[in-house]
Amino acid sequence: MLKIRNVHKKFHHIEVLKGVDITVDKGDVVAILGPSGSGKTTLLRCINFLERADQGEMEFDAVHLEFTAASSREIAQIRKKTAFVFQNYNLFQNKTALENVTVGLTVGRGMSRIQAEAVGMKALIKVGLADRANFYPAQLSGGQQQRVGIARAIAVEPDVILFDEPTSALDPELVGEVLAVIKQLAKEGKTMVIVTHEMKFAAEVATHVVFMADGNIVEEGSPEMMFVCPKEERTRSFLRRILPQIEYNI
């Protein structure tokens, strides 16, 4: 469904991605793990062209393109197939929850306001926020704002949803409500790529786990393999810090 090959990205003289390959099949939930600065978020942003990669290529269904040469039309094609859920919600503060969900439908997809509101309400119902449709972001908790962000993503019916550490900005007591929504999407077979530090969540929900460090993919595999018997010492040392209670079978 989605193949990324040999992705490189520099910021000034710092090489953030050093030739990354990743494959996402339909229905996959790919969890990307790794320490801060490993390139996880940059990879996600390059997939959606929020950053332009310096090298590499992408296959997305019938679309094949080089990152450096992709035209505006090709980028628009990719963005119609994907949706991005940001760490810090990225909601319009002067728009209600419903308006935040519908703006991408009316402006980006040319949908009528009446049709967009019906789709938007359906998405808000799915994330448990039908009763907050007319609330502004300042009137919502962080968890509710992030659920609005997820509703905005699912409303456009993307082929792949990209989550950039969706719980990192939340107070601990609000994390569960957001993870519950994502778990439900996984049960429904939604294809997702999730950058996360929530290890238990990744182990439960992911179909495939990728561990990144220093701009490279160090190791990848099933959750059972990655969390029980990772092959690489770099992976094991990272997981020991995060999950010190685990005994690794090596």
C-alpha positions as CSV (number, residue, x, y, z in Angstrom):
1,M,0.0,0.0,0.0
2,L,2.7,2.5,1.1
3,K,6.4,2.1,0.5
4,I,9.0,4.6,1.5
5,R,12.6,4.0,0.2
6,N,16.0,5.6,1.0
7,V,14.6,8.7,2.7
8,H,17.2,11.3,3.7
9,K,16.6,14.6,5.4
10,K,19.0,17.3,6.7
11,F,18.3,20.4,8.7
12,H,21.2,22.7,8.1
13,H,24.2,20.3,8.5
14,I,22.4,17.8,10.8
15,E,21.4,14.6,9.0
16,V,18.1,13.6,10.7
17,L,17.2,10.7,8.3
18,K,19.9,8.6,6.8
19,G,18.3,6.4,4.3
20,V,15.1,5.1,5.9
21,D,12.9,2.4,4.3
22,I,9.4,1.6,5.6
23,T,6.5,-0.5,4.2
24,V,2.9,-0.2,5.4
25,D,0.3,-2.7,4.2
26,K,-3.5,-2.1,4.3
27,G,-4.8,-2.7,7.8
28,D,-1.4,-2.4,9.4
29,V,-0.9,-0.5,12.6
30,V,2.8,0.5,12.6
31,A,4.3,1.8,15.8
32,I,7.5,3.8,15.5
33,L,9.5,3.9,18.7
34,G,12.8,5.4,19.6
35,P,14.6,8.1,21.7
36,S,14.0,11.8,21.1
37,G,16.0,13.0,18.1
38,S,15.9,9.7,16.3
39,G,14.0,11.1,13.3
40,K,10.6,9.6,14.0
41,T,8.6,12.8,13.6
42,T,10.6,13.9,10.7
43,L,9.9,10.7,8.9
44,L,6.2,11.1,9.5
45,R,6.2,14.7,8.3
46,C,8.1,13.7,5.1
47,I,5.5,11.1,4.3
48,N,2.8,13.8,4.3
49,F,5.1,16.4,2.7
50,L,4.9,18.7,5.8
51,E,8.7,18.4,5.2
52,R,10.3,17.9,1.9
53,A,12.8,15.0,2.0
54,D,16.2,15.6,0.4
55,Q,16.3,12.1,-1.2
56,G,14.1,9.0,-1.6
57,E,11.0,7.8,-3.2
58,M,7.5,6.8,-2.3
59,E,4.9,4.3,-3.7
60,F,1.4,4.8,-2.6
61,D,-1.1,2.6,-4.4
62,A,-0.7,3.7,-8.0
63,V,1.3,6.8,-7.2
64,H,5.1,6.6,-7.6
65,L,7.2,9.7,-7.0
66,E,10.6,11.0,-6.0
67,F,10.4,13.2,-2.9
68,T,12.6,15.9,-4.4
69,A,10.7,16.1,-7.7
70,A,7.1,15.7,-6.5
71,S,4.8,18.2,-8.1
72,S,2.1,20.1,-6.3
73,R,-0.5,17.8,-7.9
74,E,1.3,14.7,-6.7
75,I,1.6,16.1,-3.2
76,A,-2.1,16.9,-3.2
77,Q,-2.8,13.3,-4.2
78,I,-0.8,12.0,-1.3
79,R,-2.4,14.4,1.2
80,K,-5.9,13.2,0.0
81,K,-4.8,9.7,0.9
82,T,-3.4,10.6,4.4
83,A,-4.4,12.5,7.5
84,F,-2.1,13.8,10.2
85,V,-2.8,13.9,14.0
86,F,-0.4,16.4,15.6
87,Q,1.2,16.3,19.1
88,N,-0.3,19.7,20.0
89,Y,-3.7,19.3,18.4
90,N,-3.3,22.2,15.8
91,L,-6.9,23.2,16.2
92,F,-8.3,26.6,15.1
93,Q,-9.0,28.4,18.3
94,N,-11.7,30.6,16.8
95,K,-13.6,27.6,15.5
96,T,-15.9,25.1,17.3
97,A,-15.1,21.5,17.5
98,L,-17.4,20.8,14.6
99,E,-16.0,23.6,12.6
100,N,-12.5,22.3,13.1
101,V,-13.6,18.9,11.8
102,T,-15.5,20.3,8.8
103,V,-13.0,22.9,7.5
104,G,-10.9,20.2,5.8
105,L,-14.0,18.8,4.1
106,T,-15.3,22.1,2.8
107,V,-12.1,23.8,2.0
108,G,-9.9,20.8,1.1
109,R,-12.5,18.5,-0.4
110,G,-15.1,20.9,-1.8
111,M,-17.9,19.4,0.2
112,S,-21.1,21.4,0.9
113,R,-21.4,22.8,4.5
114,I,-24.6,20.7,5.2
115,Q,-22.9,17.5,4.0
116,A,-19.7,18.4,5.9
117,E,-21.5,19.0,9.1
118,A,-23.2,15.6,8.8
119,V,-19.9,13.9,8.2
120,G,-18.3,15.9,11.0
121,M,-20.9,15.0,13.5
122,K,-20.5,11.3,12.7
123,A,-16.8,11.7,13.3
124,L,-17.4,13.5,16.6
125,I,-19.8,10.7,17.7
126,K,-17.1,8.1,17.0
127,V,-14.7,9.9,19.3
128,G,-17.3,10.4,22.0
129,L,-17.6,14.2,21.6
130,A,-21.1,14.7,20.1
131,D,-22.0,16.8,23.1
132,R,-19.0,19.1,22.6
133,A,-19.6,19.9,18.9
134,N,-20.3,23.6,19.6
135,F,-17.5,24.0,22.2
136,Y,-14.3,26.0,21.3
137,P,-10.9,24.5,22.0
138,A,-10.4,26.7,25.0
139,Q,-13.5,25.1,26.5
140,L,-12.1,21.5,26.0
141,S,-9.6,19.5,28.0
142,G,-6.4,18.4,26.2
143,G,-7.7,14.9,25.7
144,Q,-10.9,16.3,24.2
145,Q,-8.9,18.6,21.9
146,Q,-6.9,15.6,20.7
147,R,-10.0,13.6,20.1
148,V,-11.3,16.5,17.9
149,G,-8.0,16.2,16.1
150,I,-8.6,12.5,15.5
151,A,-12.2,13.2,14.4
152,R,-10.8,15.7,11.9
153,A,-8.5,13.0,10.6
154,I,-11.1,10.2,10.2
155,A,-13.7,12.6,8.7
156,V,-11.7,12.8,5.4
157,E,-11.7,9.0,5.2
158,P,-7.9,8.7,4.5
159,D,-6.2,5.5,3.5
160,V,-3.6,6.1,6.2
161,I,-3.7,8.1,9.4
162,L,-0.4,9.4,10.7
163,F,-0.2,10.0,14.4
164,D,2.7,12.1,15.8
165,E,3.0,11.2,19.5
166,P,-0.7,11.8,20.0
167,T,-0.5,11.6,23.8
168,S,2.8,13.5,24.5
169,A,1.1,16.8,25.3
170,L,-1.5,15.3,27.6
171,D,-1.7,15.1,31.4
172,P,-1.4,11.4,32.4
173,E,-5.0,11.1,33.4
174,L,-6.1,12.1,29.9
175,V,-3.9,9.7,28.0
176,G,-6.3,6.8,28.3
177,E,-9.3,8.4,26.6
178,V,-7.2,9.2,23.5
179,L,-5.6,5.7,23.3
180,A,-9.0,4.1,23.6
181,V,-10.2,6.0,20.5
182,I,-7.0,4.8,18.6
183,K,-7.5,1.2,19.8
184,Q,-11.1,1.3,18.4
185,L,-9.8,2.5,15.1
186,A,-7.3,-0.3,15.0
187,K,-10.2,-2.8,15.7
188,E,-12.0,-1.4,12.7
189,G,-9.0,-2.1,10.5
190,K,-7.8,1.4,9.9
191,T,-4.3,1.7,8.5
192,M,-2.2,3.8,10.9
193,V,1.4,4.8,11.5
194,I,1.9,5.9,15.1
195,V,5.0,7.6,16.6
196,T,4.6,6.9,20.3
197,H,6.3,6.5,23.7
198,E,3.4,4.5,25.0
199,M,5.0,1.0,25.0
200,K,2.1,-1.0,26.5
201,F,-0.2,0.6,24.0
202,A,2.2,-0.2,21.1
203,A,2.5,-3.8,22.3
204,E,-1.3,-4.3,22.4
205,V,-2.3,-2.5,19.2
206,A,0.5,-2.5,16.7
207,T,0.8,-5.2,14.0
208,H,4.4,-4.1,13.3
209,V,6.9,-2.2,15.4
210,V,9.8,-0.1,14.1
211,F,12.7,1.0,16.4
212,M,14.6,4.1,15.2
213,A,17.8,5.7,16.5
214,D,20.2,8.3,15.1
215,G,18.2,8.7,11.9
216,N,18.1,5.0,11.0
217,I,15.8,2.0,11.5
218,V,17.8,-0.2,13.9
219,E,15.3,-3.1,14.0
220,E,11.7,-3.9,13.2
221,G,9.3,-6.8,13.6
222,S,6.2,-8.1,15.3
223,P,5.4,-6.7,18.8
224,E,6.1,-10.2,20.2
225,M,9.6,-10.2,18.7
226,M,10.4,-6.5,19.5
227,F,9.2,-6.5,23.1
228,V,10.3,-10.0,24.1
229,C,13.4,-10.9,22.1
230,P,14.8,-7.9,20.2
231,K,18.0,-8.8,18.3
232,E,19.9,-5.5,18.6
233,E,21.5,-4.3,21.7
234,R,20.5,-0.7,20.9
235,T,16.9,-1.8,21.0
236,R,17.3,-3.8,24.2
237,S,19.0,-0.9,26.0
238,F,16.2,1.5,25.0
239,L,13.5,-0.9,26.1
240,R,15.3,-1.6,29.4
241,R,15.1,2.1,30.3
242,I,11.4,2.3,29.3
243,L,10.3,-1.1,30.5
244,P,12.9,-2.2,33.2
245,Q,10.6,-5.0,34.4
246,I,10.9,-7.0,31.2
247,E,13.3,-10.0,31.0
248,Y,14.6,-10.3,27.4
249,N,15.0,-13.7,25.9
250,I,18.4,-13.3,24.2
